[in-house]
Amino acid sequence: MHQGKVAYAQKRIFETFLNTASDSIDEVETFAHASARLKTHFKYYSDFKVEALRNNDWIRFLEIQKIEIEQLVVGLKASAYSDYYDSKGENFPFAPTNSWKTKQWAVYSALQKFSPRTVLDVGANTGWFSVLAATCGAKVIAAEIDAACADILYEQVRRDKYCIQPLVLNILDTTPDVAVHTSLANDPHFMVSQFNPGVPLLLSTQKRLQCDFVLALAIIHHICLGQGLHIADAVQLLTGYADKTLVLEFVDKKDPLVVGEPDFFKAHYAVPDAFGWYELEVCIKELQRWFNSVGQIQLSSTRIILICSDKKEVSMMLSQKVL
């Protein structure tokens, strides 16, 4: 990551962590394209760590490791979305104020009404609404596909001690249950009593990130018009993360940002006539399949907040599907 290979590093960390693979990230792979300066830096600290291990001084080894890691810069460059709230004039204070717009008041009112213990903010950007939820007393997971935005939020969380876990996550490309690697069955360091191929080593993304309350603000048009996912599937996907409440912002095809930025909505602009199903009425109908209550708050002529609560039981959903 220090060398700028963020996506590759994330991929390799996932492939090798928690013993889900038999390989590891070794020195050859790490420094394959490193500068001479970075290699010298690593060699300098390696000598001290080896000496600490020779003396069986694990505390010293970890102290050196900590110093070495903290000196590496892994911050990301700003992206096109890094100043999202500033560019929209919506980088408001988090305490209620007259400067807030209808959207901020709508989300705040929902947080006050339902008092969720846990909140998942899908498409969190740099996390204004994540912080708002945290200030309302919730534990928050902020999921954002743009790593630079997640990085900005992470630094804010570290600085201000908010109860927020920023995650770089593409909601359309999540992981299923991860099984225990079969090679561990004969690993003498792995307790035999814990080895059960039928029990996942890592639960799926949806199982791990389920929360009382899900925020899906200005994201469904990207999922549907940008990626081509049908609105019924998009609603089901988002609803799967919500134990109780879903707050969804619907953005119409006629919205200025959709009309003015066709490159962000390639699926729609490739075949415009194929998206007749992307309508507010269809979205509400799909949400009513999952929730008994779907309230509406108009933000503009092309945007509306849908407050979905009183989630239906799975058994009820199955019976509706049969009917």
Buried (B, 14 or more C-beta within 10 A) or exposed (E): BBBEBBEEBEEBEBEBEEBBBEEEEEEEEBBEEBEEEBEEBBEEBEEBBEEBEEEEBEEBBEBBBEEBEEEEEEEBEEBEBBBBBEEEEBEBEBEBEEEBEEBBEBBBBBBEEBEBEBBBBBBBBBBBBBBBBBBBEBBBBBBBBBBBBBBBBBEBBEEEEBBBBBBBBEBBEBEEEBBBBEEBEEEEEBEEEEBEEEEBBBBEBBEEBBBBBBBBBBBBBBBBBBBBBBBBBBBBBBBBBBBBBBBBBBBBBEBEEBEEEEEBBEBBBEEEEEBEEBBBEBBBBBBBBBBEEBEEBEBEEBBBBBBBBEBBEEEEBEEEEEE
